[in-house]
Amino acid sequence: MAEDRKTIVIKEGVNVAEEVVAIIAGLAATEVDGVNSLAGNLTNELISKAGATRLAKGVVIGADAAGDITVKVALNLDYGYEIPAVSSQVQEKVSSAIENMTGLKVKSVDVRIATVSVAN
């Protein structure tokens, strides 16, 4: 049920479901060159259609008492890309997307590389 969803207060009278913030983060992460998909093989096309259970394999959102957001994202990268460079780009893109779309402050974006995909 929608009432059971965890929500984050953007401002008085405006709440956003954690799942929405996770979708924003997942879409932003998969737009970075070198990112093949989120863990669980969620590609950019599938993220907004995936349910919260599937999305949770690749993105976890947390909020502290001050309303600051923490993001944990697990990614499948394409072979041949520099992991530190891609991770840094993901952190910047995810943080920027969440802050611009919601006005929420992103405290941290933790990136975990789940696999490296080799093209056939």
MOPAC internal coordinates of N, CA, C and O (Angstrom, degrees):
PM7 1SCF
backbone

  N    0.0000 0     0.00 0     0.00 0    0    0    0
  C    1.4387 1     0.00 0     0.00 0    1    0    0
  C    1.5185 1   110.51 1     0.00 0    2    1    0
  O    1.2310 1   120.58 1   -31.80 1    3    2    1
  N    1.3052 1   116.49 1   148.20 1    3    2    1
  C    1.4558 1   121.18 1  -179.43 1    5    3    2
  C    1.5278 1   111.19 1   -62.94 1    6    5    3
  O    1.2310 1   119.87 1   148.30 1    7    6    5
  N    1.3154 1   117.86 1   -31.70 1    7    6    5
  C    1.4541 1   120.99 1  -178.51 1    9    7    6
  C    1.5270 1   112.00 1   -67.31 1   10    9    7
  O    1.2310 1   119.94 1   157.49 1   11   10    9
  N    1.3298 1   117.72 1   -22.51 1   11   10    9
  C    1.4548 1   121.57 1  -178.64 1   13   11   10
  C    1.5213 1   112.85 1   -84.46 1   14   13   11
  O    1.2310 1   119.73 1   171.09 1   15   14   13
  N    1.3237 1   118.13 1    -8.91 1   15   14   13
  C    1.4520 1   121.74 1  -178.93 1   17   15   14
  C    1.5237 1   110.77 1   -68.24 1   18   17   15
  O    1.2310 1   121.46 1   -36.77 1   19   18   17
  N    1.3318 1   114.81 1   143.23 1   19   18   17
  C    1.4522 1   119.35 1   173.71 1   21   19   18
  C    1.5208 1   107.67 1   -76.50 1   22   21   19
  O    1.2310 1   120.90 1   -43.89 1   23   22   21
  N    1.3198 1   115.88 1   136.11 1   23   22   21
  C    1.4520 1   120.11 1  -179.89 1   25   23   22
  C    1.5170 1   110.78 1  -124.20 1   26   25   23
  O    1.2310 1   121.69 1   -20.05 1   27   26   25
  N    1.3177 1   114.38 1   159.95 1   27   26   25
  C    1.4564 1   122.40 1   177.95 1   29   27   26
  C    1.5206 1   106.63 1  -121.69 1   30   29   27
  O    1.2310 1   120.47 1   -45.34 1   31   30   29
  N    1.3200 1   116.70 1   134.66 1   31   30   29
  C    1.4576 1   121.37 1   179.72 1   33   31   30
  C    1.5260 1   108.71 1   -81.21 1   34   33   31
  O    1.2310 1   121.05 1   -58.73 1   35   34   33
  N    1.3363 1   115.59 1   121.27 1   35   34   33
  C    1.4698 1   120.54 1   176.21 1   37   35   34
  C    1.5191 1   108.96 1   -85.24 1   38   37   35
  O    1.2310 1   120.77 1   131.21 1   39   38   37
  N    1.3044 1   116.14 1   -48.79 1   39   38   37
  C    1.4624 1   123.67 1   172.40 1   41   39   38
  C    1.5149 1   106.63 1  -155.37 1   42   41   39
  O    1.2310 1   120.42 1    -8.42 1   43   42   41
  N    1.3047 1   116.80 1   171.58 1   43   42   41
  C    1.4648 1   119.52 1  -177.31 1   45   43   42
  C    1.5259 1   110.27 1   -54.76 1   46   45   43
  O    1.2310 1   121.44 1   -56.15 1   47   46   45
  N    1.3196 1   114.85 1   123.85 1   47   46   45
  C    1.4525 1   121.00 1   178.80 1   49   47   46
  C    1.5165 1   114.90 1    86.53 1   50   49   47
  O    1.2310 1   120.04 1   177.20 1   51   50   49
  N    1.3353 1   117.53 1    -2.80 1   51   50   49
  C    1.4673 1   120.84 1   179.80 1   53   51   50
  C    1.5258 1   109.10 1  -126.61 1   54   53   51
  O    1.2310 1   121.18 1   -64.48 1   55   54   53
  N    1.3254 1   115.34 1   115.52 1   55   54   53
  C    1.4625 1   121.80 1   178.24 1   57   55   54
  C    1.5178 1   108.77 1  -119.63 1   58   57   55
  O    1.2310 1   121.03 1   -27.48 1   59   58   57
  N    1.3151 1   115.63 1   152.52 1   59   58   57
  C    1.4621 1   120.76 1   175.68 1   61   59   58
  C    1.5268 1   107.42 1  -130.63 1   62   61   59
  O    1.2310 1   120.80 1   -41.48 1   63   62   61
  N    1.3218 1   116.07 1   138.52 1   63   62   61
  C    1.4632 1   120.23 1   178.86 1   65   63   62
  C    1.5255 1   109.32 1   -69.13 1   66   65   63
  O    1.2310 1   120.48 1   -37.24 1   67   66   65
  N    1.3274 1   116.68 1   142.76 1   67   66   65
  C    1.4627 1   120.92 1   176.41 1   69   67   66
  C    1.5224 1   110.84 1   -55.31 1   70   69   67
  O    1.2310 1   120.69 1   146.04 1   71   70   69
  N    1.3255 1   116.29 1   -33.96 1   71   70   69
  C    1.4656 1   120.89 1   179.06 1   73   71   70
  C    1.5309 1   111.23 1   -60.44 1   74   73   71
  O    1.2310 1   120.06 1   143.48 1   75   74   73
  N    1.3147 1   117.50 1   -36.52 1   75   74   73
  C    1.4644 1   121.35 1   178.52 1   77   75   74
  C    1.5200 1   110.06 1   -65.85 1   78   77   75
  O    1.2310 1   120.31 1   136.11 1   79   78   77
  N    1.3289 1   117.01 1   -43.89 1   79   78   77
  C    1.4638 1   120.88 1   177.75 1   81   79   78
  C    1.5357 1   109.77 1   -63.36 1   82   81   79
  O    1.2310 1   120.24 1   142.28 1   83   82   81
  N    1.3302 1   117.14 1   -37.72 1   83   82   81
  C    1.4620 1   121.13 1   177.97 1   85   83   82
  C    1.5364 1   110.99 1   -65.21 1   86   85   83
  O    1.2310 1   120.25 1   141.25 1   87   86   85
  N    1.3178 1   117.13 1   -38.75 1   87   86   85
  C    1.4680 1   120.62 1   177.80 1   89   87   86
  C    1.5282 1   109.93 1   -64.43 1   90   89   87
  O    1.2310 1   120.14 1   136.13 1   91   90   89
  N    1.3279 1   117.33 1   -43.87 1   91   90   89
  C    1.4642 1   121.08 1   177.53 1   93   91   90
  C    1.5297 1   109.82 1   -58.61 1   94   93   91
  O    1.2310 1   120.62 1   133.28 1   95   94   93
  N    1.3337 1   116.42 1   -46.72 1   95   94   93
  C    1.4583 1   121.04 1  -179.55 1   97   95   94
  C    1.5263 1   111.27 1   -62.88 1   98   97   95
  O    1.2310 1   120.34 1   135.69 1   99   98   97
  N    1.3210 1   116.96 1   -44.31 1   99   98   97
  C    1.4633 1   121.00 1  -178.87 1  101   99   98
  C    1.5135 1   112.40 1   -64.32 1  102  101   99
  O    1.2310 1   120.53 1   136.90 1  103  102  101
  N    1.3172 1   116.60 1   -43.10 1  103  102  101
  C    1.4725 1   120.06 1   178.36 1  105  103  102
  C    1.5177 1   110.95 1   -64.57 1  106  105  103
  O    1.2310 1   120.27 1   137.17 1  107  106  105
  N    1.3196 1   117.09 1   -42.83 1  107  106  105
  C    1.4707 1   120.61 1   179.31 1  109  107  106
  C    1.5266 1   110.71 1   -63.04 1  110  109  107
  O    1.2310 1   120.26 1   136.65 1  111  110  109
  N    1.3206 1   117.12 1   -43.35 1  111  110  109
  C    1.4681 1   120.90 1  -178.63 1  113  111  110
  C    1.5232 1   111.73 1   -63.03 1  114  113  111
  O    1.2310 1   120.29 1   138.61 1  115  114  113
  N    1.3198 1   117.04 1   -41.39 1  115  114  113
  C    1.4689 1   119.75 1  -176.54 1  117  115  114
  C    1.5285 1   112.86 1   -76.56 1  118  117  115
  O    1.2310 1   119.76 1   172.40 1  119  118  117
  N    1.3245 1   118.07 1    -7.60 1  119  118  117
  C    1.4657 1   121.38 1   175.72 1  121  119  118
  C    1.5309 1   112.01 1   -82.07 1  122  121  119
  O    1.2310 1   120.00 1   168.14 1  123  122  121
  N    1.3258 1   117.60 1   -11.86 1  123  122  121
  C    1.4661 1   121.36 1  -178.68 1  125  123  122
  C    1.5292 1   109.84 1   -79.05 1  126  125  123
  O    1.2310 1   120.74 1   -46.84 1  127  126  125
  N    1.3321 1   116.20 1   133.16 1  127  126  125
  C    1.4668 1   120.55 1   177.06 1  129  127  126
  C    1.5216 1   109.88 1   -59.63 1  130  129  127
  O    1.2310 1   121.00 1   -47.18 1  131  130  129
  N    1.3211 1   115.70 1   132.82 1  131  130  129
  C    1.4575 1   121.53 1  -179.82 1  133  131  130
  C    1.5147 1   112.62 1   102.51 1  134  133  131
  O    1.2310 1   120.08 1   161.97 1  135  134  133
  N    1.3371 1   117.45 1   -18.03 1  135  134  133
  C    1.4644 1   120.70 1   177.26 1  137  135  134
  C    1.5259 1   107.45 1   -87.80 1  138  137  135
  O    1.2310 1   121.09 1   -61.38 1  139  138  137
  N    1.3271 1   115.52 1   118.62 1  139  138  137
  C    1.4578 1   120.96 1   179.94 1  141  139  138
  C    1.5192 1   110.46 1   -80.50 1  142  141  139
  O    1.2310 1   120.79 1   133.11 1  143  142  141
  N    1.3429 1   116.09 1   -46.89 1  143  142  141
  C    1.4667 1   121.88 1  -178.86 1  145  143  142
  C    1.5260 1   108.61 1  -169.65 1  146  145  143
  O    1.2310 1   121.38 1    -7.77 1  147  146  145
  N    1.3203 1   114.96 1   172.23 1  147  146  145
  C    1.4595 1   119.62 1   169.69 1  149  147  146
  C    1.5181 1   108.03 1   -76.73 1  150  149  147
  O    1.2310 1   120.15 1   -21.64 1  151  150  149
  N    1.3154 1   117.32 1   158.36 1  151  150  149
  C    1.4630 1   120.29 1   174.02 1  153  151  150
  C    1.5211 1   107.37 1   -55.39 1  154  153  151
  O    1.2310 1   120.46 1   -38.98 1  155  154  153
  N    1.3097 1   116.73 1   141.02 1  155  154  153
  C    1.4547 1   121.13 1  -174.05 1  157  155  154
  C    1.5210 1   110.67 1    93.38 1  158  157  155
  O    1.2310 1   120.64 1  -172.40 1  159  158  157
  N    1.3540 1   116.38 1     7.60 1  159  158  157
  C    1.4650 1   124.17 1   178.66 1  161  159  158
  C    1.5126 1   113.89 1    59.97 1  162  161  159
  O    1.2310 1   120.59 1  -144.59 1  163  162  161
  N    1.3317 1   116.47 1    35.41 1  163  162  161
  C    1.4606 1   120.17 1   176.14 1  165  163  162
  C    1.5246 1   108.81 1   -86.45 1  166  165  163
  O    1.2310 1   120.92 1   -71.29 1  167  166  165
  N    1.3135 1   115.85 1   108.71 1  167  166  165
  C    1.4587 1   121.32 1   177.87 1  169  167  166
  C    1.5173 1   109.26 1   -84.44 1  170  169  167
  O    1.2310 1   121.13 1    -8.70 1  171  170  169
  N    1.3215 1   115.44 1   171.30 1  171  170  169
  C    1.4575 1   121.09 1   179.94 1  173  171  170
  C    1.5201 1   111.33 1   -54.38 1  174  173  171
  O    1.2310 1   120.12 1   141.21 1  175  174  173
  N    1.3185 1   117.38 1   -38.79 1  175  174  173
  C    1.4633 1   121.55 1  -177.73 1  177  175  174
  C    1.5357 1   112.50 1   -69.17 1  178  177  175
  O    1.2310 1   120.14 1   152.24 1  179  178  177
  N    1.3215 1   117.34 1   -27.76 1  179  178  177
  C    1.4623 1   121.05 1  -174.81 1  181  179  178
  C    1.5292 1   114.41 1   -95.12 1  182  181  179
  O    1.2310 1   120.06 1   163.86 1  183  182  181
  N    1.3238 1   117.50 1   -16.14 1  183  182  181
  C    1.4632 1   120.56 1  -172.36 1  185  183  182
  C    1.5204 1   112.81 1   -58.69 1  186  185  183
  O    1.2310 1   119.69 1   129.40 1  187  186  185
  N    1.3231 1   118.20 1   -50.60 1  187  186  185
  C    1.4633 1   119.52 1  -176.28 1  189  187  186
  C    1.5160 1   112.59 1   -70.70 1  190  189  187
  O    1.2310 1   119.96 1   161.62 1  191  190  189
  N    1.3452 1   117.68 1   -18.38 1  191  190  189
  C    1.4582 1   121.31 1   179.07 1  193  191  190
  C    1.5266 1   112.36 1   -91.91 1  194  193  191
  O    1.2310 1   120.68 1   163.53 1  195  194  193
  N    1.3208 1   116.31 1   -16.47 1  195  194  193
  C    1.4651 1   120.48 1  -177.42 1  197  195  194
  C    1.5224 1   110.28 1   -72.66 1  198  197  195
  O    1.2310 1   120.78 1   -34.27 1  199  198  197
  N    1.2923 1   116.12 1   145.73 1  199  198  197
  C    1.4512 1   120.23 1   175.46 1  201  199  198
  C    1.5229 1   110.08 1   -76.25 1  202  201  199
  O    1.2310 1   120.85 1   -11.22 1  203  202  201
  N    1.3160 1   115.97 1   168.78 1  203  202  201
  C    1.4572 1   121.49 1  -177.86 1  205  203  202
  C    1.5295 1   111.66 1   -58.80 1  206  205  203
  O    1.2310 1   120.20 1   146.60 1  207  206  205
  N    1.3260 1   117.22 1   -33.40 1  207  206  205
  C    1.4597 1   120.56 1  -178.54 1  209  207  206
  C    1.5231 1   110.78 1   -65.98 1  210  209  207
  O    1.2310 1   120.12 1   134.07 1  211  210  209
  N    1.3244 1   117.37 1   -45.93 1  211  210  209
  C    1.4697 1   120.78 1   178.73 1  213  211  210
  C    1.5136 1   111.46 1   -68.59 1  214  213  211
  O    1.2310 1   120.57 1   139.92 1  215  214  213
  N    1.3178 1   116.51 1   -40.08 1  215  214  213
  C    1.4527 1   120.71 1  -178.87 1  217  215  214
  C    1.5226 1   111.14 1   -65.65 1  218  217  215
  O    1.2310 1   120.17 1   147.11 1  219  218  217
  N    1.3271 1   117.29 1   -32.89 1  219  218  217
  C    1.4615 1   121.95 1  -178.53 1  221  219  218
  C    1.5271 1   112.33 1   -63.08 1  222  221  219
  O    1.2310 1   119.78 1   159.47 1  223  222  221
  N    1.3294 1   118.02 1   -20.53 1  223  222  221
  C    1.4688 1   120.16 1   176.26 1  225  223  222
  C    1.5162 1   110.79 1   -67.66 1  226  225  223
  O    1.2310 1   120.15 1   151.90 1  227  226  225
  N    1.3228 1   117.33 1   -28.10 1  227  226  225
  C    1.4596 1   120.80 1  -176.16 1  229  227  226
  C    1.5086 1   115.23 1  -109.13 1  230  229  227
  O    1.2310 1   119.64 1   154.88 1  231  230  229
  N    1.3245 1   118.29 1   -25.12 1  231  230  229
  C    1.4735 1   121.63 1  -176.68 1  233  231  230
  C    1.5193 1   109.84 1  -140.03 1  234  233  231
  O    1.2310 1   121.12 1   -49.18 1  235  234  233
  N    1.3374 1   115.47 1   130.82 1  235  234  233
  C    1.4636 1   121.33 1   174.66 1  237  235  234
  C    1.5226 1   107.43 1  -126.29 1  238  237  235
  O    1.2310 1   121.09 1   -50.62 1  239  238  237
  N    1.3275 1   115.53 1   129.38 1  239  238  237
  C    1.4666 1   122.11 1  -178.82 1  241  239  238
  C    1.5189 1   109.03 1  -110.47 1  242  241  239
  O    1.2310 1   120.87 1   -41.44 1  243  242  241
  N    1.3113 1   115.93 1   138.56 1  243  242  241
  C    1.4587 1   121.54 1   174.74 1  245  243  242
  C    1.5155 1   109.02 1  -133.44 1  246  245  243
  O    1.2310 1   120.74 1   -23.18 1  247  246  245
  N    1.3076 1   116.19 1   156.82 1  247  246  245
  C    1.4685 1   121.08 1   177.26 1  249  247  246
  C    1.5220 1   108.34 1  -137.60 1  250  249  247
  O    1.2310 1   120.80 1   -44.37 1  251  250  249
  N    1.3350 1   116.07 1   135.63 1  251  250  249
  C    1.4606 1   118.71 1   177.88 1  253  251  250
  C    1.5296 1   109.93 1   -91.06 1  254  253  251
  O    1.2310 1   120.65 1     0.33 1  255  254  253
  N    1.3134 1   116.36 1  -179.67 1  255  254  253
  C    1.4612 1   121.13 1  -175.55 1  257  255  254
  C    1.5251 1   112.29 1   -61.52 1  258  257  255
  O    1.2310 1   120.36 1   151.73 1  259  258  257
  N    1.3280 1   116.93 1   -28.27 1  259  258  257
  C    1.4669 1   121.05 1   179.74 1  261  259  258
  C    1.5252 1   112.17 1   -81.25 1  262  261  259
  O    1.2310 1   120.63 1   173.14 1  263  262  261
  N    1.3308 1   116.40 1    -6.86 1  263  262  261
  C    1.4587 1   120.49 1  -179.53 1  265  263  262
  C    1.5156 1   114.03 1    91.01 1  266  265  263
  O    1.2310 1   120.29 1  -175.45 1  267  266  265
  N    1.3385 1   117.06 1     4.55 1  267  266  265
  C    1.4599 1   120.44 1   176.95 1  269  267  266
  C    1.5244 1   109.18 1   -74.24 1  270  269  267
  O    1.2310 1   120.94 1   -36.52 1  271  270  269
  N    1.3266 1   115.82 1   143.48 1  271  270  269
  C    1.4546 1   122.46 1  -173.87 1  273  271  270
  C    1.5206 1   110.94 1  -101.01 1  274  273  271
  O    1.2310 1   121.18 1   -40.98 1  275  274  273
  N    1.3248 1   115.36 1   139.02 1  275  274  273
  C    1.4597 1   121.17 1   169.24 1  277  275  274
  C    1.5251 1   107.19 1  -117.15 1  278  277  275
  O    1.2310 1   121.02 1   -38.76 1  279  278  277
  N    1.3178 1   115.66 1   141.24 1  279  278  277
  C    1.4543 1   121.84 1  -177.61 1  281  279  278
  C    1.5242 1   108.25 1  -126.46 1  282  281  279
  O    1.2310 1   121.14 1   -46.61 1  283  282  281
  N    1.3219 1   115.43 1   133.39 1  283  282  281
  C    1.4623 1   121.42 1   171.71 1  285  283  282
  C    1.5178 1   106.26 1  -119.84 1  286  285  283
  O    1.2310 1   120.70 1   -57.47 1  287  286  285
  N    1.3240 1   116.26 1   122.53 1  287  286  285
  C    1.4508 1   120.53 1  -177.27 1  289  287  286
  C    1.5289 1   109.25 1  -126.54 1  290  289  287
  O    1.2310 1   120.81 1   -47.55 1  291  290  289
  N    1.3344 1   116.06 1   132.45 1  291  290  289
  C    1.4687 1   122.01 1   178.63 1  293  291  290
  C    1.5279 1   107.51 1  -111.25 1  294  293  291
  O    1.2310 1   120.89 1   -50.92 1  295  294  293
  N    1.3193 1   115.90 1   129.08 1  295  294  293
  C    1.4523 1   121.16 1  -171.22 1  297  295  294
  C    1.5210 1   113.39 1  -125.72 1  298  297  295
  O    1.2310 1   121.87 1   -26.98 1  299  298  297
  N    1.3197 1   114.02 1   153.02 1  299  298  297
  C    1.4569 1   122.40 1   167.78 1  301  299  298
  C    1.5241 1   105.48 1  -106.77 1  302  301  299
  O    1.2310 1   120.48 1   -59.19 1  303  302  301
  N    1.3274 1   116.69 1   120.81 1  303  302  301
  C    1.4567 1   120.99 1  -178.82 1  305  303  302
  C    1.5169 1   111.38 1   -99.64 1  306  305  303
  O    1.2310 1   121.26 1   -23.61 1  307  306  305
  N    1.3313 1   115.20 1   156.39 1  307  306  305
  C    1.4574 1   120.79 1   171.97 1  309  307  306
  C    1.5174 1   108.47 1   -79.75 1  310  309  307
  O    1.2310 1   120.60 1   -35.47 1  311  310  309
  N    1.3024 1   116.46 1   144.53 1  311  310  309
  C    1.4625 1   121.99 1   177.98 1  313  311  310
  C    1.5286 1   109.68 1   -63.87 1  314  313  311
  O    1.2310 1   120.79 1   -38.20 1  315  314  313
  N    1.3272 1   116.09 1   141.80 1  315  314  313
  C    1.4548 1   121.45 1   174.46 1  317  315  314
  C    1.5185 1   114.76 1   101.62 1  318  317  315
  O    1.2310 1   119.78 1   174.04 1  319  318  317
  N    1.3127 1   118.02 1    -5.96 1  319  318  317
  C    1.4629 1   121.11 1   179.22 1  321  319  318
  C    1.5205 1   110.07 1   -98.60 1  322  321  319
  O    1.2310 1   120.69 1   -31.58 1  323  322  321
  N    1.3391 1   116.29 1   148.42 1  323  322  321
  C    1.4591 1   121.36 1   177.90 1  325  323  322
  C    1.5237 1   109.27 1   -73.26 1  326  325  323
  O    1.2310 1   120.54 1   -61.95 1  327  326  325
  N    1.3059 1   116.56 1   118.05 1  327  326  325
  C    1.4633 1   121.02 1  -176.92 1  329  327  326
  C    1.5312 1   112.14 1   -59.59 1  330  329  327
  O    1.2310 1   119.16 1   132.78 1  331  330  329
  N    1.3526 1   119.21 1   -47.22 1  331  330  329
  C    1.4782 1   117.54 1   179.83 1  333  331  330
  C    1.5332 1   113.05 1   -61.76 1  334  333  331
  O    1.2310 1   119.76 1   141.10 1  335  334  333
  N    1.3226 1   118.05 1   -38.90 1  335  334  333
  C    1.4662 1   121.29 1  -179.04 1  337  335  334
  C    1.5270 1   111.12 1   -67.79 1  338  337  335
  O    1.2310 1   120.23 1   134.86 1  339  338  337
  N    1.3300 1   117.16 1   -45.14 1  339  338  337
  C    1.4630 1   120.85 1   179.06 1  341  339  338
  C    1.5229 1   110.05 1   -64.06 1  342  341  339
  O    1.2310 1   120.44 1   136.92 1  343  342  341
  N    1.3209 1   116.76 1   -43.08 1  343  342  341
  C    1.4738 1   120.82 1  -179.88 1  345  343  342
  C    1.5199 1   111.28 1   -60.59 1  346  345  343
  O    1.2310 1   120.41 1   137.40 1  347  346  345
  N    1.3167 1   116.82 1   -42.60 1  347  346  345
  C    1.4606 1   121.89 1   179.17 1  349  347  346
  C    1.5295 1   110.64 1   -63.75 1  350  349  347
  O    1.2310 1   120.19 1   137.59 1  351  350  349
  N    1.3230 1   117.25 1   -42.41 1  351  350  349
  C    1.4593 1   121.44 1   178.14 1  353  351  350
  C    1.5271 1   110.71 1   -64.16 1  354  353  351
  O    1.2310 1   120.46 1   140.24 1  355  354  353
  N    1.3378 1   116.73 1   -39.76 1  355  354  353
  C    1.4637 1   120.92 1   178.24 1  357  355  354
  C    1.5300 1   109.65 1   -62.88 1  358  357  355
  O    1.2310 1   120.38 1   134.54 1  359  358  357
  N    1.3268 1   116.88 1   -45.46 1  359  358  357
  C    1.4603 1   120.46 1  -179.94 1  361  359  358
  C    1.5273 1   110.95 1   -58.38 1  362  361  359
  O    1.2310 1   120.49 1   134.01 1  363  362  361
  N    1.3187 1   116.67 1   -45.99 1  363  362  361
  C    1.4599 1   120.98 1  -179.30 1  365  363  362
  C    1.5322 1   111.52 1   -65.68 1  366  365  363
  O    1.2310 1   120.47 1   134.58 1  367  366  365
  N    1.3279 1   116.70 1   -45.42 1  367  366  365
  C    1.4714 1   120.89 1  -176.12 1  369  367  366
  C    1.5319 1   111.21 1   -67.34 1  370  369  367
  O    1.2310 1   120.13 1   136.97 1  371  370  369
  N    1.3325 1   117.36 1   -43.03 1  371  370  369
  C    1.4655 1   121.34 1   179.96 1  373  371  370
  C    1.5300 1   110.38 1   -64.73 1  374  373  371
  O    1.2310 1   120.38 1   132.72 1  375  374  373
  N    1.3135 1   116.88 1   -47.28 1  375  374  373
  C    1.4570 1   121.64 1  -179.97 1  377  375  374
  C    1.5235 1   110.59 1   -60.13 1  378  377  375
  O    1.2310 1   120.47 1   132.32 1  379  378  377
  N    1.3133 1   116.70 1   -47.68 1  379  378  377
  C    1.4610 1   121.74 1  -179.51 1  381  379  378
  C    1.5301 1   112.06 1   -62.38 1  382  381  379
  O    1.2310 1   120.24 1   135.75 1  383  382  381
  N    1.3231 1   117.14 1   -44.25 1  383  382  381
  C    1.4684 1   121.08 1  -178.62 1  385  383  382
  C    1.5274 1   111.38 1   -62.72 1  386  385  383
  O    1.2310 1   120.50 1   134.30 1  387  386  385
  N    1.3280 1   116.66 1   -45.70 1  387  386  385
  C    1.4728 1   120.04 1  -179.46 1  389  387  386
  C    1.5201 1   110.59 1   -65.26 1  390  389  387
  O    1.2310 1   120.39 1   134.21 1  391  390  389
  N    1.3246 1   116.86 1   -45.79 1  391  390  389
  C    1.4648 1   120.07 1  -178.36 1  393  391  390
  C    1.5296 1   111.33 1   -64.69 1  394  393  391
  O    1.2310 1   120.10 1   138.16 1  395  394  393
  N    1.3353 1   117.41 1   -41.84 1  395  394  393
  C    1.4631 1   120.32 1  -179.12 1  397  395  394
  C    1.5222 1   112.65 1   -69.68 1  398  397  395
  O    1.2310 1   119.87 1   141.49 1  399  398  397
  N    1.3229 1   117.84 1   -38.51 1  399  398  397
  C    1.4635 1   120.52 1  -175.55 1  401  399  398
  C    1.5243 1   113.77 1   -83.24 1  402  401  399
  O    1.2310 1   120.35 1   151.90 1  403  402  401
  N    1.3313 1   116.94 1   -28.10 1  403  402  401
  C    1.4701 1   119.37 1  -174.88 1  405  403  402
  C    1.5241 1   114.04 1  -117.50 1  406  405  403
  O    1.2310 1   120.07 1   158.51 1  407  406  405
  N    1.3138 1   117.47 1   -21.49 1  407  406  405
  C    1.4598 1   120.41 1  -174.76 1  409  407  406
  C    1.5154 1   112.84 1    81.65 1  410  409  407
  O    1.2310 1   120.34 1   179.87 1  411  410  409
  N    1.3290 1   116.96 1    -0.13 1  411  410  409
  C    1.4680 1   121.13 1   179.15 1  413  411  410
  C    1.5237 1   109.84 1   -76.62 1  414  413  411
  O    1.2310 1   120.59 1   -31.94 1  415  414  413
  N    1.3376 1   116.48 1   148.06 1  415  414  413
  C    1.4650 1   121.51 1   177.30 1  417  415  414
  C    1.5247 1   108.74 1   -88.10 1  418  417  415
  O    1.2310 1   120.62 1   -53.14 1  419  418  417
  N    1.3336 1   116.43 1   126.86 1  419  418  417
  C    1.4617 1   121.13 1   178.35 1  421  419  418
  C    1.5243 1   107.95 1   -94.10 1  422  421  419
  O    1.2310 1   121.50 1   -62.48 1  423  422  421
  N    1.3151 1   114.73 1   117.52 1  423  422  421
  C    1.4643 1   121.65 1  -178.59 1  425  423  422
  C    1.5247 1   110.94 1   -78.23 1  426  425  423
  O    1.2310 1   120.49 1   137.78 1  427  426  425
  N    1.3447 1   116.67 1   -42.22 1  427  426  425
  C    1.4685 1   120.18 1  -179.69 1  429  427  426
  C    1.5202 1   110.67 1  -157.93 1  430  429  427
  O    1.2310 1   121.72 1   -27.33 1  431  430  429
  N    1.3343 1   114.30 1   152.67 1  431  430  429
  C    1.4588 1   122.22 1   172.64 1  433  431  430
  C    1.5252 1   106.04 1  -128.58 1  434  433  431
  O    1.2310 1   120.95 1   -69.70 1  435  434  433
  N    1.3197 1   115.79 1   110.30 1  435  434  433
  C    1.4675 1   121.62 1   179.12 1  437  435  434
  C    1.5232 1   108.71 1   -96.85 1  438  437  435
  O    1.2310 1   120.86 1   -52.35 1  439  438  437
  N    1.3286 1   115.96 1   127.65 1  439  438  437
  C    1.4586 1   121.75 1  -178.24 1  441  439  438
  C    1.5236 1   109.15 1  -109.76 1  442  441  439
  O    1.2310 1   121.27 1   -49.92 1  443  442  441
  N    1.3401 1   115.17 1   130.08 1  443  442  441
  C    1.4691 1   121.32 1   174.07 1  445  443  442
  C    1.5227 1   107.15 1  -120.70 1  446  445  443
  O    1.2310 1   120.97 1   -51.35 1  447  446  445
  N    1.3246 1   115.74 1   128.65 1  447  446  445
  C    1.4529 1   120.55 1   177.16 1  449  447  446
  C    1.5257 1   107.26 1   -90.09 1  450  449  447
  O    1.2310 1   120.85 1   -66.50 1  451  450  449
  N    1.3409 1   115.98 1   113.50 1  451  450  449
  C    1.4655 1   121.29 1  -177.00 1  453  451  450
  C    1.5146 1   111.28 1   -82.09 1  454  453  451
  O    1.2310 1   120.40 1   134.75 1  455  454  453
  N    1.3386 1   116.84 1   -45.25 1  455  454  453
  C    1.4768 1   121.37 1   179.72 1  457  455  454
  C    1.5262 1   109.56 1  -150.80 1  458  457  455
  O    1.2310 1   121.74 1   -12.08 1  459  458  457
  N    1.3155 1   114.27 1   167.92 1  459  458  457
  C    1.4526 1   122.08 1   170.51 1  461  459  458
  C    1.5201 1   106.59 1  -118.81 1  462  461  459
  O    1.2310 1   120.85 1   -55.42 1  463  462  461
  N    1.3264 1   115.98 1   124.58 1  463  462  461
  C    1.4612 1   121.39 1  -178.04 1  465  463  462
  C    1.5219 1   110.17 1   -92.71 1  466  465  463
  O    1.2310 1   121.26 1   -48.64 1  467  466  465
  N    1.3227 1   115.19 1   131.36 1  467  466  465
  C    1.4600 1   121.25 1   177.81 1  469  467  466
  C    1.5260 1   107.18 1  -105.30 1  470  469  467
  O    1.2310 1   120.64 1   -53.62 1  471  470  469
  N    1.3319 1   116.39 1   126.38 1  471  470  469
  C    1.4650 1   120.47 1  -179.91 1  473  471  470
  C    1.5133 1   109.45 1   -66.59 1  474  473  471
  O    1.2310 1   121.01 1   -33.92 1  475  474  473
  N    1.3527 1   115.68 1   146.08 1  475  474  473
  C    1.4614 1   120.48 1   179.53 1  477  475  474
  C    1.4977 1   111.52 1   -80.25 1  478  477  475
  O    1.2310 1   120.10 1   180.00 1  479  478  477

